């Protein structure tokens, strides 16, 4: 097969962006596969053990920075952005009510992995109708440096919280990648625009952002409530507040998120049985109810035991209430060793109020109310 000309590749790149937007991606960019600079940062981060129990990070090691090791022959990566901020995000409403369970906004709707992967596959198939090509889609499911690739592809810049920021869309979006063996023209990275702002570093409840662009996963609430399989360190439990799955604080405080775009995807809208629900009611679920209510949701991956563990901690951080004490006591007898440990801790907190929780929460809520996009 004759290699396409430079003009044909430029035309194809423009068509790929048009097709991508037709498939529901708000932005499409193209990068090369030279991630050497980011590989060094990854090695340093892993060497310091900042990945915690995420052994898959260490096992794959430098493969994350070498796309051709995942798909031999890869020459370019097509990076896509899909906005997920729901219309009824209810940030302040839930964070300010300590009897409610706060779930990271990305997890309130359908699991994004399948949706994005299916769209990326369709994009690959569309490209293949124009020219024989090898491709492979990825959505946070393989050793891929998605933020580094997005940065090189012009999707945005890496913020001090390590997430990708876009001046017209903030950070409330998912990323996906399509590896491809065509020498397509690449896009120009955008200039970093965080400046001297350190709002995300200051607001982090557990001070997990230990320096600009470096997150200690072992302190991050998203890691503690999702990735950590063992007991949550006792010193960090009060700082988790009512966050039972993930944390959005570093995004909520970011000035760039005043420009965030609301999602047009119905699948990303909140499920009512997960959104703004009483902790006591969520804690009352049995495993069958948990599996039913998290079907097709990213939440299911943590399993029922860790779900109970997280809610038990939030109940300990809630205002003193006999109803909460009764709910904790009722669960204790049949609880696993892991959950029982957290229930006992929470009972102690309930019986010895007040405790210090969410020292920066009120500042965060005031900021959210000022900065959120309309209707969010």
C-alpha positions as CSV (number, residue, x, y, z in Angstrom):
1,X,0.0,0.0,0.0
2,X,1.3,3.5,-0.9
3,X,1.9,5.7,2.1
4,X,-0.6,8.7,2.2
5,X,0.9,12.0,1.2
6,X,1.4,14.8,3.7
7,X,-1.7,16.6,2.3
8,X,-3.8,13.5,2.6
9,X,-2.7,13.1,6.3
10,X,-3.6,16.7,7.1
11,X,-7.0,16.2,5.5
12,X,-7.5,13.0,7.4
13,X,-6.5,14.7,10.7
14,X,-9.2,17.4,10.1
15,X,-11.7,14.7,9.3
16,X,-10.9,12.7,12.4
17,X,-11.6,15.8,14.6
18,X,-14.9,16.3,12.8
19,X,-15.9,12.7,13.1
20,X,-14.9,12.7,16.8
21,X,-17.1,15.7,17.6
22,X,-20.0,14.0,15.7
23,X,-19.5,11.0,18.1
24,X,-20.0,13.3,21.1
25,X,-16.4,14.2,22.0
26,X,-16.1,17.9,22.8
27,X,-12.4,18.1,21.7
28,X,-10.0,15.9,19.7
29,X,-6.3,16.4,19.5
30,X,-3.3,14.4,18.2
31,X,0.1,13.8,19.8
32,X,3.3,12.0,19.0
33,X,4.5,9.2,21.2
34,X,7.6,10.8,22.7
35,X,6.8,10.9,26.5
36,X,10.4,10.7,27.7
37,X,10.0,13.8,29.9
38,X,6.9,12.5,31.6
39,X,8.6,9.1,32.0
40,X,11.2,10.6,34.3
41,X,8.5,12.2,36.4
42,X,6.7,8.8,36.6
43,X,9.9,7.1,37.7
44,X,10.4,9.6,40.5
45,X,6.8,9.4,41.7
46,X,7.0,5.6,41.8
47,X,10.4,5.6,43.4
48,X,9.0,7.6,46.3
49,X,6.2,5.1,46.8
50,X,3.5,7.7,46.3
51,X,1.3,5.2,44.4
52,X,0.4,3.4,47.6
53,X,-1.3,0.0,47.0
54,X,-1.8,0.7,43.3
55,X,0.7,-2.0,42.4
56,X,-0.4,-2.0,38.8
57,X,1.3,1.4,38.5
58,X,4.7,-0.1,39.5
59,X,4.2,-3.3,37.6
60,X,3.7,-1.6,34.3
61,X,6.3,1.0,35.1
62,X,7.7,2.8,32.1
63,X,5.3,1.0,29.7
64,X,2.9,3.9,30.5
65,X,5.3,6.3,28.7
66,X,5.9,4.0,25.7
67,X,2.7,3.7,23.6
68,X,4.4,1.4,21.1
69,X,4.8,-1.3,23.8
70,X,1.0,-1.4,24.1
71,X,0.3,-1.4,20.3
72,X,3.4,-2.1,18.3
73,X,3.8,0.3,15.4
74,X,2.0,3.2,17.2
75,X,3.0,6.5,15.7
76,X,0.4,8.9,17.1
77,X,-2.2,9.1,19.8
78,X,-5.6,10.6,19.2
79,X,-6.7,12.2,22.5
80,X,-10.4,13.0,23.2
81,X,-12.3,15.0,25.8
82,X,-15.9,14.3,26.9
83,X,-17.5,16.6,29.4
84,X,-19.3,15.0,32.3
85,X,-20.5,17.7,34.7
86,X,-24.2,17.0,35.3
87,X,-26.9,19.6,35.3
88,X,-27.9,18.9,38.9
89,X,-24.5,18.5,40.4
90,X,-25.6,19.7,43.8
91,X,-22.1,20.2,45.2
92,X,-22.7,22.6,48.0
93,X,-26.0,21.0,48.9
94,X,-24.4,17.7,49.6
95,X,-21.1,18.8,51.0
96,X,-22.7,21.1,53.5
97,X,-25.1,18.4,54.8
98,X,-23.0,16.0,56.8
99,X,-25.8,13.5,57.0
100,X,-25.7,13.0,53.3
101,X,-23.2,10.9,51.3
102,X,-21.0,12.8,48.8
103,X,-20.1,10.8,45.7
104,X,-17.6,12.2,43.2
105,X,-19.6,13.7,40.4
106,X,-18.0,11.5,37.7
107,X,-19.5,8.4,39.4
108,X,-23.1,9.5,39.8
109,X,-24.1,8.3,36.3
110,X,-23.2,5.4,34.1
111,X,-19.6,4.0,34.1
112,X,-17.8,6.2,31.6
113,X,-15.3,3.5,30.5
114,X,-17.6,1.6,28.2
115,X,-19.3,4.6,26.8
116,X,-16.0,6.3,25.8
117,X,-14.4,3.1,24.6
118,X,-17.4,2.4,22.3
119,X,-17.2,5.8,20.8
120,X,-13.5,5.6,20.3
121,X,-13.9,2.2,18.6
122,X,-16.4,3.8,16.2
123,X,-13.9,6.5,15.5
124,X,-11.3,3.9,14.7
125,X,-13.7,2.1,12.4
126,X,-14.5,5.3,10.6
127,X,-10.8,6.0,10.0
128,X,-10.4,2.4,8.7
129,X,-13.1,3.0,6.1
130,X,-10.8,5.7,4.7
131,X,-7.4,4.0,5.0
132,X,-6.1,0.6,6.2
133,X,-4.9,1.3,9.7
134,X,-4.2,-0.4,13.1
135,X,-5.7,1.2,16.1
136,X,-6.6,0.4,19.7
137,X,-8.8,2.5,22.1
138,X,-8.0,3.1,25.8
139,X,-10.1,4.6,28.5
140,X,-8.3,4.5,31.9
141,X,-8.0,0.8,31.5
142,X,-4.4,0.2,30.6
143,X,-1.0,1.7,31.4
144,X,-1.4,5.0,29.5
145,X,-0.2,8.5,30.6
146,X,-3.5,10.0,29.6
147,X,-2.9,13.5,31.1
148,X,0.6,13.7,29.5
149,X,-0.9,12.7,26.2
150,X,-3.8,15.2,26.5
151,X,-1.2,17.9,27.3
152,X,0.8,17.1,24.2
153,X,-2.3,16.9,22.0
154,X,-3.4,20.4,23.0
155,X,-6.4,19.3,25.0
156,X,-5.2,21.3,28.0
157,X,-2.4,21.7,30.5
158,X,-1.6,19.7,33.6
159,X,-2.8,21.6,36.7
160,X,-1.0,21.6,40.1
161,X,-3.5,18.9,41.2
162,X,-2.2,16.7,38.3
163,X,-5.5,16.8,36.4
164,X,-5.9,18.2,32.9
165,X,-7.2,21.8,32.7
166,X,-8.8,23.5,29.7
167,X,-9.4,27.2,29.6
168,X,-12.8,26.8,28.0
169,X,-14.0,23.7,29.9
170,X,-12.2,23.6,33.3
171,X,-11.5,20.0,34.3
172,X,-14.9,18.3,34.5
173,X,-14.2,15.9,31.6
174,X,-13.1,12.4,30.8
175,X,-10.1,11.6,28.6
176,X,-9.8,8.7,26.1
177,X,-7.1,7.7,23.7
178,X,-6.9,6.0,20.3
179,X,-3.5,4.6,19.5
180,X,-2.9,4.5,15.7
181,X,-0.1,3.6,13.3
182,X,-0.3,6.7,11.1
183,X,2.1,9.7,11.0
184,X,-0.7,12.2,11.4
185,X,0.2,15.9,11.9
186,X,0.3,16.7,15.6
187,X,-1.3,19.5,17.6
188,X,0.5,22.1,19.6
189,X,0.5,21.9,23.4
190,X,-1.2,24.8,25.1
191,X,0.6,27.1,27.6
192,X,0.3,26.2,31.3
193,X,-2.0,28.8,32.9
194,X,-2.1,28.1,36.6
195,X,0.3,30.9,37.4
196,X,0.8,31.5,41.1
197,X,-2.6,30.0,42.1
198,X,-2.3,27.3,44.8
199,X,-6.0,27.0,45.6
200,X,-6.1,23.2,44.9
201,X,-3.1,22.6,47.2
202,X,-4.6,24.7,50.0
203,X,-8.1,23.2,49.9
204,X,-7.2,19.5,49.8
205,X,-8.7,18.1,53.1
206,X,-5.8,15.7,53.6
207,X,-3.1,17.8,52.1
208,X,-2.4,15.1,49.5
209,X,-0.9,17.5,47.0
210,X,2.5,17.6,48.6
211,X,4.0,20.0,46.0
212,X,2.7,21.5,42.7
213,X,2.0,18.6,40.3
214,X,2.8,15.9,42.8
215,X,0.0,14.0,44.6
216,X,0.7,11.5,47.4
217,X,-2.0,8.9,46.6
218,X,-1.8,7.5,50.1
219,X,-3.3,10.7,51.4
220,X,-5.8,11.4,48.6
221,X,-9.5,10.8,49.5
222,X,-10.2,9.3,46.1
223,X,-7.4,6.7,46.7
224,X,-8.6,6.1,50.3
225,X,-12.2,5.5,49.4
226,X,-11.7,3.7,46.0
227,X,-8.2,2.1,45.6
228,X,-7.3,1.3,49.2
229,X,-8.3,-2.2,50.1
230,X,-7.3,-2.1,53.8
231,X,-8.3,0.1,56.8
232,X,-8.3,3.8,56.2
233,X,-5.6,5.3,58.4
234,X,-7.3,6.6,61.6
235,X,-5.6,10.0,61.4
236,X,-7.2,10.7,58.0
237,X,-10.7,9.5,58.8
238,X,-12.0,12.8,60.3
239,X,-10.7,14.6,57.3
240,X,-12.8,12.6,54.9
241,X,-16.0,14.2,56.1
242,X,-19.0,12.8,54.2
243,X,-17.2,11.8,51.1
244,X,-18.0,8.1,50.5
245,X,-16.7,7.7,47.0
246,X,-14.0,9.9,45.6
247,X,-13.4,13.6,46.2
248,X,-13.8,16.7,44.0
249,X,-12.5,19.5,46.2
250,X,-9.4,20.3,44.1
251,X,-11.6,20.7,41.1
252,X,-14.3,22.6,42.9
253,X,-11.9,25.3,44.1
254,X,-10.2,25.7,40.8
255,X,-10.9,29.1,39.2
256,X,-10.9,27.6,35.7
257,X,-13.9,25.5,36.5
258,X,-16.1,28.6,36.3
259,X,-15.9,27.9,32.5
260,X,-16.8,24.2,32.8
261,X,-19.3,23.0,30.3
262,X,-22.4,20.9,31.3
263,X,-22.6,17.4,29.9
264,X,-24.9,16.7,27.0
265,X,-24.8,12.9,27.8
266,X,-27.9,11.5,29.5
267,X,-25.8,8.6,30.8
268,X,-23.8,11.0,33.0
269,X,-26.8,12.5,34.8
270,X,-27.1,11.5,38.5
271,X,-28.9,8.4,39.5
272,X,-31.4,9.4,42.2
273,X,-30.6,6.5,44.5
274,X,-27.0,7.6,44.6
275,X,-27.4,11.4,44.6
276,X,-27.8,13.4,47.8
277,X,-28.9,10.4,49.8
278,X,-28.9,10.1,53.6
279,X,-25.9,8.2,55.0
280,X,-28.1,6.1,57.2
281,X,-30.2,5.0,54.3
282,X,-27.1,4.1,52.2
283,X,-25.7,2.2,55.2
284,X,-28.9,0.1,55.4
285,X,-28.3,-1.4,51.9
286,X,-27.6,-5.1,51.9
287,X,-25.2,-6.5,49.3
288,X,-28.0,-7.4,46.8
289,X,-29.3,-3.8,47.0
290,X,-25.8,-2.4,46.5
291,X,-25.2,-4.6,43.4
292,X,-28.6,-3.6,42.0
293,X,-28.2,0.1,42.6
294,X,-24.6,0.2,41.3
295,X,-25.3,-1.8,38.1
296,X,-23.4,-0.2,35.3
297,X,-21.8,2.2,37.7
298,X,-18.1,2.8,38.4
299,X,-18.9,2.5,42.1
300,X,-19.5,-1.3,41.9
301,X,-15.7,-1.9,41.5
302,X,-15.0,-1.2,45.2
303,X,-17.4,-3.9,46.3
304,X,-19.9,-3.9,49.1
305,X,-17.4,-4.2,52.0
306,X,-15.5,-1.1,51.1
307,X,-18.7,0.7,50.4
308,X,-19.8,0.0,54.0
309,X,-16.3,0.9,55.3
310,X,-16.5,4.3,53.6
311,X,-20.1,5.1,54.9
312,X,-19.1,4.0,58.4
313,X,-16.4,6.6,58.4
314,X,-18.8,9.3,57.1
315,X,-21.3,8.4,59.8
316,X,-18.6,8.9,62.4
317,X,-18.0,12.3,61.0
318,X,-21.7,13.2,60.9
319,X,-23.3,15.3,63.7
320,X,-24.2,13.4,66.8
321,X,-27.5,11.5,66.4
322,X,-29.0,8.5,68.2
323,X,-30.3,7.3,64.8
324,X,-26.7,7.0,63.6
325,X,-25.5,5.2,66.7
326,X,-28.4,2.7,66.3
327,X,-27.5,2.2,62.6
328,X,-23.9,1.5,63.5
329,X,-24.7,-0.8,66.3
330,X,-27.1,-2.8,64.2
331,X,-24.5,-3.4,61.5
332,X,-21.7,-4.3,63.9
333,X,-22.7,-7.9,64.8
334,X,-22.6,-9.1,61.2
335,X,-19.8,-6.9,59.9
336,X,-16.6,-8.1,58.4
337,X,-13.4,-7.4,60.4
338,X,-12.6,-4.5,58.1
339,X,-16.0,-2.9,58.4
340,X,-16.3,-3.6,62.1
341,X,-13.1,-1.7,62.8
342,X,-14.5,1.4,61.2
343,X,-17.9,1.0,62.9
344,X,-16.2,0.9,66.3
345,X,-14.2,4.0,65.5
346,X,-17.3,5.8,64.3
347,X,-19.3,4.9,67.4
348,X,-16.5,6.3,69.5
349,X,-16.6,9.6,67.4
350,X,-20.4,9.8,67.8
351,X,-20.2,9.3,71.5
352,X,-17.4,11.9,71.9
353,X,-18.6,14.8,69.8
354,X,-17.5,17.4,68.8
355,X,-14.6,16.3,66.6
356,X,-12.7,18.4,64.0
357,X,-13.8,17.6,60.5
358,X,-13.4,19.4,57.1
359,X,-11.5,22.4,58.4
360,X,-11.7,24.0,55.0
361,X,-15.2,22.8,54.0
362,X,-17.0,26.2,54.5
363,X,-14.4,28.0,52.4
364,X,-14.9,25.4,49.7
365,X,-18.7,25.7,49.7
366,X,-18.5,29.5,49.5
367,X,-16.1,29.2,46.5
368,X,-18.3,26.6,44.8
369,X,-21.4,28.8,45.1
370,X,-19.6,31.7,43.4
371,X,-17.7,29.8,40.7
372,X,-20.0,27.0,39.4
373,X,-21.3,27.3,35.9
374,X,-25.0,28.2,35.7
375,X,-27.4,25.3,36.5
376,X,-24.7,23.0,37.9
